[in-house]
Amino acid sequence: MAPAGPLTIYIDGSVLGNPGPGAIGVVVLNGAGQVVEAWGEAIGEVTNNQAEYRALLAALEKARRLGAAEVTIRSDSQLLVRQFSGEYRVKDAKLRPLHARARALAGRFRSFRLEHIPREENRAADRLANRARRANSEGG
């Protein structure tokens, strides 16, 4: 597969309760800003922060499968972005392996950025995550 151009990926996690049934939403855009892929996926019983990390991992894995060398991921989770940058320590033992895996995957790209964005700029990923969570909790 030919390497993909630069990708911008919007991610979000959705949990009913904390912990509770969770889901992720991911929207992948190419360098021209066109949607390449977008999906929501139920991920079982998780905390809000675990859902955010699972969304990050799904985005990183998709970017690798697409052959991207340059990746920018945008999230409205300030905790996720600050932990990833090293500004905050990862204290939760259940988040540590997710954090380590995300750092390892991100290191495989020629260029990688994880940016915090306002919630309003993340509506598409949020909608996909919420839809997947609701569909799963309704048994459909």
Secondary structure, 3 states (H helix, E strand, C coil): CCCCCCEEEEEEEEECCCCEEEEEEEEEECCCCCEEEEEEEEEEEECHHHHHHHHHHHHHHHHHHCCCCEEEEEECCHHHHHHHHCCCCCCCCCCHHHHHHHHHHHCCCCEEEEEECCHHHHHHHHHHHHHHHHHHHCCC
